[in-house]
């Protein structure tokens, strides 16, 4: 068994080509986010002082954003399982719910950004005296928000194509991988940028 | 990967439940204002637990072949190496200030 697992062949990983490519993309994207978050950590450690996020951000709003993203990840997981079982209607319903979750998340992020900007935060400066604070916030949450936006568009196109019978269940699974990744990255952003 | 390995939809509800529980635990822990080092250790540990749940069950990595799991997870250690390679420099800069 072990020899066959490691012996190469046509499909040594036993996953289809598009899924393997999506995983490779996600691994490299993880390293991009790891670089951003490491940069943030190193900058914060080297400065020795940092504004108290609990006094600036609304922790309940961000907690609710996290709740929405977790729910949307769960609905996407159900959609993937339904696709594999051939329950077409359930796939459509749960992917739309996922899209709705993504849109809700983006709306709340837009509200949070607006509030932060109105308080005087800019990319290269802010009233709390540490320019890196708002710079890292805008860059990291902005980069993640761009991923969420891309994910919503991706899911929107995927569900339309699924409705028209143009794609296979594997495509739903691959779209699901991307969406779960968005949730996965937020786990660390939530902890490092808002809670710690 | 087959359906029985997934145990129906129940596994997703369970994963969702535990993700919410851990998130509430994180927020609750922040609100009691523990010392910074303890806060960092606990929050990072809880985040890693959440990440493991998402990768294993939502992304189905638990049900893939072992060689594929190694191929996906091993590059992530580069991120850990990156962090621990740069932290001494950051602390050095802090002490020079």
Interface residues (C-beta under 8 A of the other chain):
Chain A: X5 X6 X12 X13 X14 X15 X23 X27 X30 X31 X34 X35 X38 X41 X42 X43 X45 X46 X47 X48 X54 X59 X63 X66 X67 X70 X71 X73 X74 X76 X77 X78 X80 X81 X84 X85 X173 X176 X177 X180 X181 X183 X184 X187 X188 X190 X191 X195 X196
Chain B: X3 X6 X8 X9 X12 X13 X15 X16 X19 X20 X23 X26 X27 X30 X39 X40 X43 X44 X46 X47 X50 X51 X54 X55 X57 X58 X59 X60 X64 X65 X66 X67 X68 X71 X72 X75 X76 X78 X79 X82 X83 X86 X87 X89 X90 X91 X93 X94 X97
